[in-house]
Amino acid sequence: MRELMTGLRLMCLVALAWSSAPPCLAQAPDQAPAARAPVLGGPGAPIAAGPGQLRPGTQPRGPEQATGAPDTAQAGDIPTAWASLEPNAGAEWLQVDFDQAVTIAEVRIRESYNPGAVSKVVAILQDGKEHVLWEGLDPTVDAPSDFVVKAEGDVVSKSIKMYLDTTLKQGWNEIDAVELVGKDGKRQWASHASASSTYAVRTAQPKAFAVAGPGPIVEPRMPEPVGRTAYRTDVKVSPAGIPHQYVVEFKIAETAPDGTTKLFSPKITVTAGQEAEVKASEREDRDGVFCKALVKEHGDSVEALTTVTVKTGGIETMSSSQAMTVTK
């Protein structure tokens, strides 16, 4: 069992949600169903790997482990499934995205370790709002098995977000895969995933380096295995001079294995409650360093949720997020 560690929990960026809808019925979990080949693919689809083997470019227990077909064949603390940073810590979430939007028939969540912690499942609509598909007590007992949520009505979406209450089941509550089934019979596995936290940040090995250029670069926030490109980031939030608008400034140092360092300083003007994104580095359209920001207003303070993501070949290979609160 992994050693418990204390420290600041990294919070990933999510779109702000306003609405809810009547919950739908959840079906009792299917015990260890046979794996199904994905029908829908696309350039962002994860590269297949054998059971229990990490896909190239993925982090052990990172949110990307919840993409693609199930590859965790037995119950246990296995690195081919997503795990939160800490066990029994309370509220967590995992969001998965699919290549094509469908009218949802059901969502199948493959729980691979200490199942039964899912507390709510929502579909992210085109306008960014959340539509509740199910909310209640997760009946899943055995692992690995599928927790099946059946949708009512005509809900069209390509993104599913699962909320967990990790105090319900002791230990890490791990998810191996999520399948989206359309009412037209199409089935697809998730091609992208993000999470409130991940144990992967503990197992990655940061590479220290000196940074030249203006502005302070603080502690590594995006660990990367030694011998590969490494990143450090710093974020500053300030009022934009217009009510409810803020300037989010990123300072990102990218150091190649040969020691060459590049410094990117992108800025985003963000309206409170609305997500904004900017590409920090110049590479092919699908590749590079991407920055996202969401600012929430809370009385005399604002909360900024920021994410820096690295994509290679159109696939997310690293992602690191942080939350900060500043006084207005």
The 8 nearest C-alpha neighbors of each residue, nearest first, counted from 0:
[[1, 2, 76, 3, 170, 171, 75, 77],
 [0, 2, 3, 76, 4, 85, 198, 171],
 [1, 3, 4, 0, 85, 5, 201, 86],
 [4, 2, 1, 5, 85, 86, 0, 84],
 [5, 3, 2, 6, 85, 201, 84, 1],
 [4, 6, 3, 7, 8, 85, 84, 2],
 [7, 5, 8, 4, 9, 85, 84, 3],
 [6, 8, 9, 5, 321, 10, 322, 4],
 [7, 9, 6, 10, 196, 84, 321, 5],
 [8, 10, 321, 196, 320, 7, 11, 195],
 [9, 11, 195, 321, 320, 196, 322, 8],
 [12, 10, 320, 195, 194, 306, 321, 9],
 [13, 11, 304, 306, 305, 10, 320, 14],
 [14, 12, 15, 11, 293, 304, 274, 94],
 [13, 15, 274, 127, 16, 12, 273, 293],
 [14, 16, 272, 13, 17, 273, 127, 128],
 [17, 15, 128, 129, 18, 14, 127, 19],
 [16, 18, 128, 15, 129, 19, 127, 130],
 [19, 17, 129, 128, 16, 130, 20, 131],
 [18, 20, 130, 131, 129, 21, 17, 128],
 [19, 21, 131, 130, 22, 18, 132, 129],
 [22, 20, 23, 131, 19, 132, 133, 130],
 [23, 21, 133, 132, 131, 134, 20, 24],
 [24, 22, 133, 132, 150, 151, 25, 149],
 [23, 25, 149, 133, 26, 148, 22, 150],
 [24, 26, 148, 149, 147, 133, 23, 27],
 [25, 27, 147, 148, 28, 24, 149, 146],
 [26, 28, 138, 29, 146, 25, 147, 139],
 [29, 27, 146, 145, 139, 147, 30, 26],
 [30, 28, 145, 144, 32, 31, 27, 146],
 [29, 31, 144, 32, 28, 145, 141, 143],
 [30, 32, 144, 143, 29, 33, 145, 142],
 [33, 31, 30, 29, 34, 144, 145, 143],
 [32, 34, 35, 31, 30, 69, 36, 144],
 [33, 35, 32, 69, 36, 68, 31, 70],
 [36, 34, 37, 33, 68, 69, 186, 32],
 [35, 37, 38, 34, 68, 187, 186, 188],
 [38, 36, 187, 39, 188, 186, 35, 40],
 [37, 39, 186, 187, 36, 185, 40, 188],
 [40, 38, 187, 37, 186, 41, 98, 185],
 [41, 39, 44, 38, 98, 37, 42, 187],
 [40, 42, 43, 44, 98, 39, 190, 45],
 [43, 41, 44, 313, 40, 314, 312, 45],
 [44, 42, 41, 314, 313, 190, 45, 40],
 [43, 45, 190, 41, 40, 42, 46, 67],
 [46, 44, 67, 190, 47, 43, 66, 314],
 [47, 45, 54, 44, 48, 55, 67, 43],
 [48, 46, 45, 54, 49, 67, 68, 70],
 [49, 47, 54, 52, 46, 53, 50, 70],
 [48, 50, 52, 51, 70, 47, 53, 54],
 [51, 49, 70, 52, 71, 72, 48, 69],
 [50, 52, 71, 70, 79, 49, 53, 72],
 [53, 51, 49, 50, 48, 54, 79, 70],
 [54, 52, 79, 55, 57, 48, 51, 59],
 [53, 55, 48, 57, 56, 46, 52, 47],
 [56, 54, 57, 53, 46, 48, 58, 47],
 [55, 57, 316, 54, 58, 53, 317, 315],
 [58, 56, 55, 54, 316, 53, 59, 63],
 [57, 59, 61, 199, 60, 56, 63, 203],
 [58, 60, 78, 61, 199, 79, 57, 53],
 [61, 59, 81, 78, 82, 80, 199, 198],
 [60, 62, 199, 58, 81, 63, 59, 197],
 [63, 61, 81, 64, 193, 192, 65, 194],
 [64, 62, 65, 61, 192, 66, 191, 57],
 [63, 65, 80, 62, 81, 66, 79, 61],
 [66, 64, 176, 175, 63, 62, 81, 80],
 [67, 65, 189, 190, 63, 64, 176, 191],
 [66, 68, 188, 189, 45, 190, 176, 69],
 [67, 69, 188, 176, 70, 66, 34, 36],
 [70, 68, 176, 175, 71, 67, 34, 109],
 [69, 71, 50, 51, 72, 68, 79, 49],
 [72, 70, 51, 73, 69, 50, 79, 175],
 [71, 73, 70, 50, 51, 74, 143, 69],
 [74, 72, 71, 143, 75, 111, 142, 77],
 [75, 73, 142, 111, 112, 143, 72, 76],
 [76, 74, 112, 77, 73, 111, 113, 142],
 [75, 77, 112, 78, 74, 171, 173, 0],
 [76, 78, 75, 79, 80, 71, 51, 60],
 [79, 77, 59, 60, 80, 76, 81, 53],
 [78, 80, 64, 77, 53, 51, 71, 60],
 [81, 79, 175, 64, 60, 174, 78, 173],
 [82, 80, 60, 62, 61, 64, 174, 173],
 [83, 81, 173, 60, 197, 198, 171, 80],
 [84, 82, 197, 196, 198, 85, 81, 86],
 [83, 85, 198, 197, 196, 82, 86, 8],
 [84, 86, 83, 88, 87, 198, 3, 171],
 [85, 87, 171, 170, 88, 165, 83, 84],
 [86, 88, 166, 165, 89, 169, 170, 85],
 [89, 87, 86, 165, 85, 166, 90, 91],
 [90, 88, 165, 164, 166, 87, 91, 163],
 [89, 91, 164, 163, 165, 88, 92, 162],
 [92, 90, 163, 195, 162, 89, 164, 165],
 [93, 91, 162, 195, 161, 194, 163, 94],
 [92, 94, 194, 161, 160, 193, 195, 162],
 [95, 93, 160, 193, 192, 159, 194, 161],
 [96, 94, 192, 159, 191, 158, 189, 160],
 [95, 97, 158, 191, 189, 157, 190, 192],
 [98, 96, 189, 157, 190, 99, 158, 188],
 [97, 99, 190, 41, 40, 157, 96, 100],
 [100, 98, 97, 157, 101, 39, 156, 187],
 [99, 101, 157, 156, 155, 98, 102, 97],
 [102, 100, 155, 181, 103, 156, 99, 157],
 [101, 103, 155, 154, 181, 182, 153, 104],
 [102, 104, 181, 101, 105, 154, 182, 155],
 [103, 105, 182, 181, 150, 180, 149, 102],
 [106, 104, 149, 180, 148, 150, 103, 179],
 [105, 107, 179, 148, 147, 178, 180, 108],
 [108, 106, 147, 178, 177, 146, 145, 109],
 [107, 109, 177, 146, 145, 110, 176, 147],
 [108, 110, 145, 176, 144, 175, 174, 177],
 [111, 109, 174, 143, 114, 144, 173, 175],
 [110, 112, 143, 142, 74, 174, 173, 175],
 [111, 113, 173, 74, 75, 114, 172, 142],
 [114, 112, 172, 168, 171, 170, 115, 173],
 [115, 113, 112, 110, 139, 172, 116, 140],
 [114, 116, 137, 139, 117, 138, 140, 168],
 [115, 117, 163, 164, 165, 167, 114, 168],
 [118, 116, 163, 137, 115, 162, 119, 164],
 [117, 119, 163, 135, 162, 134, 136, 164],
 [120, 118, 134, 162, 133, 161, 117, 135],
 [119, 121, 161, 133, 132, 160, 131, 162],
 [122, 120, 131, 132, 160, 130, 159, 129],
 [121, 123, 159, 130, 129, 158, 124, 156],
 [124, 122, 129, 158, 127, 128, 159, 156],
 [125, 123, 127, 128, 126, 156, 122, 129],
 [124, 126, 127, 123, 156, 128, 155, 157],
 [127, 125, 124, 128, 123, 129, 16, 14],
 [128, 126, 124, 125, 123, 14, 16, 129],
 [129, 127, 16, 124, 126, 17, 123, 18],
 [128, 130, 123, 16, 122, 18, 121, 19],
 [129, 131, 19, 122, 121, 20, 132, 123],
 [132, 130, 121, 20, 19, 22, 133, 120],
 [133, 131, 23, 121, 22, 120, 150, 130],
 [132, 134, 22, 23, 120, 131, 119, 24],
 [135, 133, 119, 118, 22, 120, 132, 136],
 [134, 136, 118, 137, 119, 133, 117, 22],
 [137, 135, 118, 138, 134, 117, 115, 116],
 [136, 138, 115, 117, 139, 116, 118, 135],
 [139, 137, 115, 136, 27, 140, 28, 146],
 [140, 138, 115, 28, 137, 114, 141, 146],
 [141, 139, 114, 115, 138, 142, 28, 113],
 [140, 142, 139, 143, 144, 30, 114, 113],
 [143, 141, 144, 111, 74, 112, 110, 114],
 [142, 144, 111, 74, 110, 31, 73, 141],
 [145, 143, 30, 31, 142, 109, 29, 110],
 [146, 144, 109, 29, 28, 108, 107, 147],
 [145, 147, 28, 108, 107, 139, 109, 27],
 [148, 146, 107, 26, 106, 28, 145, 25],
 [147, 149, 25, 106, 105, 26, 107, 150],
 [150, 148, 105, 25, 24, 104, 147, 106],
 [151, 149, 104, 105, 23, 132, 103, 148],
 [152, 150, 23, 149, 153, 132, 154, 104],
 [151, 153, 154, 150, 103, 102, 104, 23],
 [152, 154, 102, 155, 151, 103, 150, 104],
 [153, 155, 102, 103, 152, 156, 150, 151],
 [156, 154, 102, 101, 103, 100, 153, 124],
 [157, 155, 100, 124, 158, 101, 122, 123],
 [156, 158, 100, 97, 99, 96, 101, 159],
 [159, 157, 96, 123, 156, 95, 122, 97],
 [158, 160, 122, 95, 94, 121, 123, 96],
 [159, 161, 94, 121, 93, 120, 122, 95],
 [162, 160, 120, 93, 92, 119, 94, 121],
 [161, 163, 92, 119, 118, 117, 91, 120],
 [164, 162, 117, 118, 91, 116, 92, 90],
 [165, 163, 90, 89, 116, 166, 167, 118],
 [164, 166, 87, 89, 167, 116, 163, 88],
 [165, 167, 87, 89, 164, 168, 88, 169],
 [168, 166, 165, 116, 164, 169, 115, 87],
 [169, 167, 166, 116, 165, 113, 170, 115],
 [168, 170, 87, 166, 167, 171, 113, 86],
 [171, 169, 86, 87, 172, 168, 113, 165],
 [170, 172, 86, 173, 82, 113, 169, 83],
 [173, 171, 113, 112, 114, 170, 82, 116],
 [172, 174, 82, 112, 81, 111, 171, 80],
 [175, 173, 110, 81, 80, 111, 109, 176],
 [174, 176, 80, 65, 109, 69, 111, 110],
 [177, 175, 65, 109, 69, 66, 174, 68],
 [176, 178, 108, 107, 188, 109, 189, 65],
 [179, 177, 188, 107, 187, 106, 180, 189],
 [178, 180, 106, 187, 186, 188, 105, 107],
 [181, 179, 186, 105, 104, 185, 103, 106],
 [182, 180, 103, 104, 185, 183, 184, 101],
 [181, 183, 104, 184, 102, 103, 180, 185],
 [184, 182, 181, 185, 102, 101, 180, 104],
 [183, 185, 181, 182, 186, 180, 104, 103],
 [186, 184, 181, 183, 180, 38, 187, 182],
 [187, 185, 180, 38, 179, 37, 181, 184],
 [188, 186, 37, 39, 179, 38, 178, 189],
 [187, 189, 178, 67, 37, 68, 177, 179],
 [188, 190, 66, 97, 96, 67, 95, 191],
 [189, 191, 44, 66, 97, 45, 96, 43],
 [192, 190, 96, 95, 189, 66, 63, 97],
 [191, 193, 95, 63, 62, 94, 96, 66],
 [194, 192, 94, 62, 93, 95, 11, 191],
 [195, 193, 93, 196, 92, 11, 62, 94],
 [194, 196, 11, 10, 92, 91, 93, 9],
 [197, 195, 83, 194, 84, 9, 10, 11],
 [198, 196, 83, 84, 199, 61, 82, 200],
 [197, 199, 84, 83, 200, 201, 82, 60],
 [200, 198, 61, 197, 202, 201, 60, 59],
 [201, 199, 198, 203, 202, 197, 222, 84],
 [202, 200, 199, 198, 203, 84, 204, 197],
 [201, 203, 199, 200, 204, 198, 59, 58],
 [204, 202, 222, 200, 223, 201, 224, 199],
 [203, 205, 224, 223, 222, 225, 202, 206],
 [206, 204, 222, 223, 224, 207, 203, 225],
 [205, 207, 225, 229, 204, 208, 223, 224],
 [208, 206, 205, 209, 219, 229, 231, 225],
 [209, 207, 210, 206, 254, 258, 229, 260],
 [208, 210, 211, 207, 260, 254, 258, 252],
 [211, 209, 208, 212, 252, 260, 216, 262],
 [212, 210, 209, 213, 262, 260, 261, 252],
 [211, 213, 210, 214, 262, 215, 261, 252],
 [214, 212, 215, 211, 262, 216, 250, 210],
 [213, 215, 216, 212, 250, 233, 211, 264],
 [216, 214, 217, 213, 233, 250, 212, 210],
 [217, 215, 233, 232, 214, 231, 250, 218],
 [216, 218, 233, 215, 219, 232, 231, 220],
 [217, 219, 220, 231, 216, 232, 233, 221],
 [220, 218, 231, 221, 222, 217, 232, 230],
 [221, 219, 231, 222, 232, 218, 319, 230],
 [220, 222, 319, 219, 230, 231, 223, 318],
 [223, 221, 205, 203, 204, 220, 219, 200],
 [222, 224, 205, 229, 204, 203, 225, 221],
 [225, 223, 204, 203, 227, 205, 226, 222],
 [224, 226, 227, 206, 204, 223, 205, 229],
 [227, 225, 256, 224, 228, 206, 255, 223],
 [226, 228, 256, 225, 224, 229, 255, 223],
 [227, 229, 255, 254, 256, 253, 230, 223],
 [230, 228, 254, 223, 253, 206, 227, 255],
 [231, 229, 253, 252, 221, 254, 232, 251],
 [232, 230, 219, 252, 251, 220, 221, 216],
 [231, 233, 251, 250, 220, 216, 252, 230],
 [232, 234, 250, 216, 249, 217, 251, 235],
 [235, 233, 249, 248, 250, 232, 236, 247],
 [234, 236, 248, 247, 249, 237, 233, 246],
 [237, 235, 247, 246, 248, 245, 234, 238],
 [236, 238, 246, 245, 239, 247, 235, 248],
 [239, 237, 245, 240, 246, 244, 236, 241],
 [238, 240, 245, 246, 244, 241, 237, 268],
 [241, 239, 238, 242, 244, 245, 243, 237],
 [242, 240, 239, 244, 243, 238, 245, 270],
 [241, 243, 244, 240, 239, 238, 245, 270],
 [244, 242, 271, 270, 241, 245, 296, 238],
 [245, 243, 270, 239, 269, 241, 242, 271],
 [244, 246, 238, 239, 269, 268, 237, 247],
 [247, 245, 268, 237, 239, 267, 236, 238],
 [246, 248, 236, 267, 266, 235, 268, 245],
 [249, 247, 266, 235, 234, 265, 246, 236],
 [248, 250, 234, 264, 265, 233, 266, 251],
 [251, 249, 264, 233, 232, 263, 234, 252],
 [250, 252, 232, 263, 262, 231, 249, 264],
 [251, 253, 262, 231, 230, 261, 254, 263],
 [254, 252, 230, 261, 260, 229, 262, 251],
 [253, 255, 260, 229, 259, 228, 258, 230],
 [254, 256, 228, 259, 258, 257, 260, 229],
 [257, 255, 227, 226, 258, 228, 254, 259],
 [258, 256, 255, 259, 254, 226, 228, 260],
 [259, 257, 255, 256, 254, 260, 208, 228],
 [258, 260, 255, 254, 257, 261, 256, 253],
 [261, 259, 254, 253, 258, 255, 252, 262],
 [262, 260, 253, 252, 254, 263, 259, 251],
 [261, 263, 252, 251, 253, 260, 264, 212],
 [264, 262, 251, 250, 279, 265, 252, 261],
 [265, 263, 250, 249, 251, 266, 262, 248],
 [264, 266, 249, 279, 248, 263, 267, 250],
 [267, 265, 248, 247, 249, 264, 246, 268],
 [268, 266, 247, 246, 269, 248, 277, 265],
 [269, 267, 246, 245, 247, 244, 266, 270],
 [268, 270, 245, 244, 267, 275, 246, 271],
 [269, 271, 244, 273, 243, 272, 245, 268],
 [272, 270, 294, 243, 295, 273, 244, 269],
 [271, 273, 295, 294, 15, 270, 293, 274],
 [274, 272, 270, 271, 293, 275, 269, 15],
 [273, 275, 293, 292, 14, 272, 276, 269],
 [274, 276, 292, 291, 269, 273, 293, 267],
 [277, 275, 291, 290, 292, 278, 274, 267],
 [276, 278, 290, 289, 279, 291, 267, 275],
 [279, 277, 289, 280, 288, 290, 276, 287],
 [278, 280, 288, 289, 265, 263, 277, 290],
 [281, 279, 288, 287, 278, 282, 263, 289],
 [280, 282, 287, 279, 283, 278, 284, 288],
 [281, 283, 287, 286, 280, 284, 285, 288],
 [282, 284, 286, 285, 281, 287, 312, 313],
 [285, 283, 286, 282, 287, 281, 313, 278],
 [284, 286, 313, 283, 312, 310, 287, 311],
 [287, 285, 310, 311, 283, 313, 284, 282],
 [286, 288, 310, 280, 282, 309, 289, 281],
 [287, 289, 309, 279, 280, 308, 278, 310],
 [288, 290, 278, 308, 279, 307, 277, 309],
 [291, 289, 307, 277, 276, 306, 278, 308],
 [292, 290, 276, 306, 305, 275, 277, 307],
 [293, 291, 305, 275, 304, 274, 276, 306],
 [292, 294, 274, 304, 303, 273, 305, 272],
 [295, 293, 303, 271, 302, 272, 304, 301],
 [296, 294, 302, 271, 272, 301, 303, 297],
 [295, 297, 301, 300, 298, 302, 271, 294],
 [298, 296, 300, 301, 299, 295, 302, 324],
 [297, 299, 300, 296, 301, 327, 326, 295],
 [298, 300, 327, 326, 297, 301, 296, 325],
 [301, 299, 326, 327, 297, 325, 298, 296],
 [300, 302, 296, 297, 325, 295, 324, 326],
 [301, 303, 324, 295, 294, 323, 296, 325],
 [304, 302, 294, 323, 322, 293, 324, 305],
 [303, 305, 322, 293, 12, 292, 321, 294],
 [306, 304, 292, 320, 291, 321, 12, 303],
 [305, 307, 320, 291, 319, 290, 12, 11],
 [308, 306, 290, 319, 289, 318, 320, 291],
 [309, 307, 318, 289, 288, 317, 306, 290],
 [308, 310, 288, 317, 287, 316, 315, 318],
 [311, 309, 315, 286, 314, 287, 316, 313],
 [312, 310, 286, 313, 314, 316, 315, 309],
 [311, 313, 314, 286, 310, 285, 43, 315],
 [312, 314, 285, 311, 286, 310, 43, 315],
 [315, 313, 310, 311, 312, 43, 316, 45],
 [316, 314, 310, 317, 309, 311, 313, 308],
 [315, 317, 310, 56, 309, 314, 57, 311],
 [318, 316, 309, 308, 315, 319, 310, 221],
 [317, 319, 308, 307, 309, 320, 221, 306],
 [318, 320, 221, 307, 306, 220, 308, 317],
 [321, 319, 306, 11, 10, 305, 9, 307],
 [320, 322, 9, 10, 305, 304, 11, 306],
 [321, 323, 304, 303, 10, 305, 302, 324],
 [324, 322, 303, 302, 325, 321, 304, 301],
 [323, 325, 302, 301, 303, 300, 326, 322],
 [326, 324, 301, 300, 327, 302, 323, 236],
 [325, 327, 300, 299, 301, 324, 302, 298],
 [326, 300, 299, 325, 301, 238, 237, 298]]
